[in-house]
């Protein structure tokens, strides 16, 4: 008996290897600080947990939920989009609930491509983008995200025959792993490119609320004409510390989200209604302003503590304007993996090699801001003592 050959292309080898190496270091007696996986370390706000507790105690919430999400949940999403982005959505037809944005992104290719069809994917990029295409039997054309282009794809460098063949294109700003951002001008270019080549834009906006220094990430749906060619995924995982709840959504024109809706209706029954009620509480309270969302403030302080400290010891890293990650160029003389392994061995700190996210990630590591400020100060002290960074 042999599993599917496609599994050979679905490797999380570097994440598994970092976990194994961490255990070896811990077994030597070192207390490892893990800045690898981007999982929020704080719980949701009290009113969100209270809403969940009350909803769990409601017997009516234990029936099968609808795949697309409850009417109140979809209305809350539509209201929040209008409040946050001034984008009007029809809650009955232009909002669909998901079990986390990864759920929707993983099934997107199955809804839109046949074996041999082409998808434009960012390089580096969040691993599920490529994995979803592999599972569906599609082909990928990587769009290099380079420092000299502010980590934005250069559409002029995509060959005409590739653009004509592509079924959809994945964008992600604010970006994981790069912590890069995009402005309205970029999204206008993306929409024009998509219209010129009959390409669907799939925009992952999971970090819309984790922005710093007054920056407010835009929705691609704010752009005139974007609804004709773009859909957008957003999540409550990071913005509201609800990662374990598995609640997100996709929004866009009915015809563009319906294929994913059909796939979803054939594989699950939707998100637990109690979780949807907790999400409604999060969105409604954010709209009202009665309970300000402080999650971004938390990560901004952590960013400053870590990067100010690293700058002092000679590791200069640009401060990102958004996300819970730092994308750091490594010292010369190491590959990304070698540096991550050495940092774990000498400092007891876990980071993820940049090439885990694509070929163009070589020369960088991703650092997750998932520890308190005092722990991040300890990270700086350990790296300073390791001798890996030279002033």
C-alpha positions in Angstrom: 0.0 0.0 0.0 1.4 3.4 -1.0 0.0 6.9 -0.3 -0.5 9.5 -3.0 2.6 10.7 -4.9 1.5 14.3 -4.3 2.5 13.9 -0.6 6.1 14.0 -1.7 5.6 17.6 -2.6 3.8 18.4 0.7 6.8 18.7 3.0 7.0 20.6 6.3 10.5 19.2 6.7 12.1 22.3 8.1 9.4 22.9 10.7 9.7 19.2 11.8 13.5 19.4 11.8 13.5 22.6 14.0 11.1 20.9 16.4 13.4 17.9 16.6 16.5 20.0 17.1 14.7 22.0 19.8 14.1 18.8 21.7 17.7 17.8 21.5 18.8 21.2 22.9 16.2 21.0 25.7 17.3 17.6 26.7 20.8 19.1 27.4 19.1 21.3 30.0 18.7 24.5 27.9 15.5 26.4 28.2 14.7 27.2 24.6 12.8 30.3 23.5 10.7 29.5 20.5 10.1 32.3 18.1 9.4 30.0 15.3 5.6 29.4 14.9 3.3 32.5 14.7 0.7 31.4 17.2 -0.7 34.1 19.5 0.3 33.7 23.1 -2.5 35.8 24.6 -6.2 34.8 24.9 -9.0 36.7 23.3 -10.5 39.8 25.1 -12.8 38.9 28.0 -16.0 39.9 26.2 -15.1 37.4 23.4 -14.6 34.6 25.8 -17.7 35.5 27.7 -19.7 35.4 24.5 -18.3 32.0 23.7 -19.1 30.6 27.2 -22.7 31.8 26.9 -23.0 30.4 23.4 -21.6 27.0 24.5 -24.4 26.8 27.1 -27.1 27.3 24.5 -28.5 23.9 23.4 -29.6 25.3 20.0 -26.0 25.8 19.0 -25.3 22.1 18.8 -27.2 21.5 15.6 -25.4 21.3 12.3 -24.3 24.8 11.2 -24.7 26.0 7.7 -21.6 25.8 5.6 -21.7 29.4 4.6 -22.1 30.7 8.1 -25.0 32.0 10.2 -26.9 35.0 9.0 -25.8 37.1 12.1 -22.2 36.2 11.5 -22.2 37.1 7.8 -24.0 40.4 8.7 -21.4 41.2 11.3 -18.6 40.6 8.7 -20.4 42.9 6.2 -20.9 45.6 8.9 -17.2 45.4 9.9 -16.0 45.6 6.3 -18.1 48.7 5.8 -16.8 50.2 9.1 -13.2 49.3 8.6 -12.7 49.7 4.8 -15.9 51.5 3.6 -16.5 48.4 1.4 -20.2 47.4 1.1 -20.9 43.7 1.0 -24.2 41.7 0.6 -24.1 39.5 3.7 -26.3 36.9 2.0 -24.2 36.4 -1.1 -20.8 38.0 -0.7 -19.6 36.6 2.7 -18.8 32.9 3.4 -17.5 31.6 6.8 -14.4 29.4 6.9 -12.6 27.2 9.5 -9.7 29.6 9.5 -8.3 31.3 6.4 -6.0 28.4 5.8 -9.1 26.2 5.3 -10.3 28.4 2.5 -6.8 29.0 1.0 -6.2 25.2 1.0 -9.3 24.5 -0.9 -9.2 27.4 -3.3 -7.2 25.7 -6.0 -9.6 22.7 -6.0 -12.4 25.1 -6.7 -10.7 26.9 -9.5 -8.1 24.8 -11.3 -7.9 21.5 -13.1 -4.7 19.5 -13.4 -2.2 21.4 -15.4 -3.7 24.8 -14.9 -1.4 27.6 -13.7 -1.4 29.7 -10.5 0.8 32.7 -9.8 2.2 32.3 -6.3 4.5 34.6 -4.2 8.1 33.5 -3.5 8.6 33.6 -0.5 5.1 32.8 0.5 3.0 31.2 3.2 3.3 27.4 2.6 -0.4 26.7 2.1 -0.4 28.7 -1.1 1.8 26.2 -2.9 0.4 23.2 -1.1 -3.1 23.9 -2.2 -2.0 24.0 -5.8 -0.1 20.8 -5.5 -3.1 19.0 -4.0 -5.2 20.2 -6.9 -2.7 19.0 -9.5 -1.9 22.5 -10.7 1.3 24.1 -11.9 2.9 27.1 -10.2 4.7 30.2 -11.5 6.6 31.9 -8.7 6.5 35.7 -8.4 9.8 36.8 -6.8 9.3 39.1 -3.8 12.6 41.0 -3.6 14.0 43.5 -1.2 14.8 45.9 -4.1 11.1 45.9 -5.0 9.9 46.4 -1.4 8.9 42.7 -1.5 6.1 43.4 -4.1 5.8 41.3 -7.3 6.8 43.1 -10.5 4.0 42.3 -12.9 6.0 43.5 -15.9 8.4 40.6 -15.4 5.7 38.0 -15.8 5.9 36.6 -19.4 2.8 37.3 -21.5 2.2 33.6 -22.2 2.4 32.9 -18.4 -0.1 35.7 -17.6 -2.5 34.4 -20.3 -2.4 30.9 -18.9 -2.8 31.8 -15.2 -6.2 31.1 -13.6 -5.5 33.0 -10.4 -2.9 34.9 -8.5 -2.2 34.9 -4.7 -1.3 38.1 -2.9 -0.8 38.6 0.8 -0.3 42.1 2.3 0.5 42.6 5.1 2.7 39.6 4.3 3.7 36.5 6.1 6.6 35.8 6.3 8.1 39.1 5.0 6.1 41.5 7.1 5.9 43.6 4.0 3.0 46.0 3.2 1.3 47.3 0.1 -0.4 50.5 -0.7 -3.4 51.4 -2.9 -1.2 52.2 -5.8 0.1 48.6 -5.8 -3.4 47.2 -5.6 -4.5 49.3 -8.5 -1.7 47.9 -10.6 -2.7 44.4 -9.5 -6.3 44.9 -10.5 -5.3 46.3 -13.9 -3.0 43.3 -14.5 -5.8 40.9 -13.5 -8.3 42.5 -15.8 -5.9 42.6 -18.7 -5.2 38.9 -18.4 -8.5 37.5 -17.0 -6.9 36.4 -13.8 -8.7 36.0 -10.4 -6.8 37.8 -7.5 -6.9 35.9 -4.2 -5.9 38.3 -1.5 -5.0 37.0 2.0 -5.6 39.9 4.4 -5.2 37.8 7.6 -3.0 40.6 9.3 -5.2 43.6 8.5 -5.4 44.7 12.2 -1.8 43.9 13.2 -0.4 47.2 12.0 1.9 49.8 13.7 2.9 53.4 13.8 -0.5 54.6 12.5 -0.5 52.5 9.4 -3.9 51.1 8.3 -3.6 48.3 5.7 -6.2 48.6 2.9 -8.5 46.0 1.5 -8.0 45.3 -2.2 -11.8 45.6 -2.5 -11.4 49.3 -1.8 -10.0 49.7 -5.3 -12.5 50.6 -8.1 -13.3 47.6 -10.1 -11.6 45.2 -7.8 -14.8 43.2 -7.1 -14.8 42.1 -10.7 -11.5 40.2 -10.4 -10.7 39.8 -6.7 -11.8 38.0 -3.5 -10.4 38.5 -0.1 -9.7 36.2 2.9 -9.6 37.6 6.5 -9.4 35.9 9.8 -10.0 36.5 13.5 -7.1 34.3 14.5 -4.4 36.9 14.8 -6.4 40.2 15.0 -8.5 39.0 17.9 -6.3 36.2 19.4 -8.9 33.5 18.3 -6.4 31.2 16.5 -7.7 28.1 18.3 -11.3 28.9 17.5 -10.8 28.4 13.7 -13.0 31.2 12.4 -12.4 33.3 9.3 -14.2 34.2 6.1 -13.9 35.0 2.4 -15.6 38.0 0.8 -16.2 39.1 -2.7 -18.6 38.9 -5.7 -21.0 36.0 -5.5 -19.8 34.4 -8.7 -16.2 34.5 -7.5 -16.7 32.9 -4.1 -19.4 30.4 -5.1 -16.9 27.7 -6.5 -15.2 27.6 -3.0 -18.6 27.5 -1.4 -19.5 24.4 -3.5 -16.2 22.7 -2.5 -16.9 23.5 1.2 -20.4 22.2 1.1 -19.1 18.8 0.0 -16.6 18.4 2.7 -17.9 19.9 6.0 -20.8 21.4 7.8 -19.3 24.7 8.8 -18.1 26.4 11.9 -19.5 25.6 15.4 -22.2 28.2 16.0 -20.8 29.1 19.5 -17.5 30.1 17.8 -19.5 32.2 15.3 -21.2 34.0 18.2 -17.8 34.7 19.8 -16.6 36.1 16.5 -19.8 38.3 16.2 -19.0 39.7 19.6 -15.4 40.5 18.5 -16.5 42.3 15.3 -19.4 44.1 16.9 -17.3 45.4 19.8 -14.6 46.5 17.4 -17.2 48.5 15.4 -18.6 50.2 18.5 -15.3 51.1 19.9 -16.5 50.2 23.4 -13.6 47.8 23.8 -10.6 48.9 21.9 -8.6 46.2 20.2 -5.1 46.4 21.8 -3.5 43.4 20.0 -1.6 45.6 17.5 -0.2 47.7 20.4 1.1 44.5 22.0 3.1 43.5 18.9 4.4 47.0 18.2 5.9 47.1 21.7 7.5 43.7 21.2 8.8 44.7 17.8 10.5 47.7 19.3 12.0 45.9 22.2 13.4 43.2 20.0 14.7 45.2 17.1 16.0 48.1 19.2 17.9 45.5 21.2 19.3 43.7 18.2 20.4 47.0 16.6 22.4 47.8 19.7 24.3 44.5 19.4 24.9 45.1 15.6 22.1 43.2 13.9 20.2 45.9 12.1 16.8 44.9 10.9 14.2 47.2 9.3 11.1 47.7 11.5 8.0 46.2 9.8 4.8 48.2 9.7 2.6 45.2 10.3 2.2 41.5 11.2 3.6 39.5 14.1 6.8 38.7 12.3 10.2 40.1 11.6 12.0 39.2 8.3 15.7 39.4 9.1 18.7 39.2 6.8 21.3 36.9 8.3 25.0 37.5 8.6 27.3 36.5 5.7 28.8 33.1 5.7 25.7 31.2 6.6 22.8 29.7 4.7 19.4 30.3 6.3 19.2 26.8 7.7 22.8 26.9 9.0 22.2 30.2 10.8 18.9 28.9 12.3 20.5 25.7 13.5 23.5 27.6 15.0 21.3 30.1 16.7 19.4 27.3 18.4 22.6 25.6 19.4 24.4 28.6 20.7 21.6 30.8 22.0 18.7 28.4 22.6 16.4 30.5 20.3 14.2 29.0 17.6 13.6 31.0 14.3 12.6 29.7 10.9 14.9 29.6 7.9 13.7 31.9 5.1 14.0 29.2 2.5 11.2 27.3 4.2 8.9 29.8 2.5 10.4 29.6 -1.0 13.7 29.8 -2.9 13.8 33.6 -2.6 13.8 33.3 1.2 17.3 32.2 1.3 19.5 34.6 3.2 16.8 35.5 5.7 15.1 34.1 8.8 11.6 34.7 10.1 11.2 35.7 13.7 7.8 35.6 15.4 7.0 38.1 18.1 5.2 35.5 20.3 6.9 36.1 23.6 6.5 38.9 26.2 8.9 41.8 26.2 11.1 40.5 29.0 11.6 37.3 27.2 12.5 39.2 24.0 15.1 41.1 26.0 16.5 37.7 27.0 16.6 36.7 23.4 18.8 39.8 22.6 21.1 39.0 25.5 21.5 35.4 24.3 22.2 36.4 20.8 24.8 38.9 22.0 26.5 36.3 24.0 26.4 33.7 21.2 29.0 35.7 19.1 27.0 35.2 16.0 26.5 38.9 15.4 29.5 41.1 14.9 29.3 44.9 15.2 
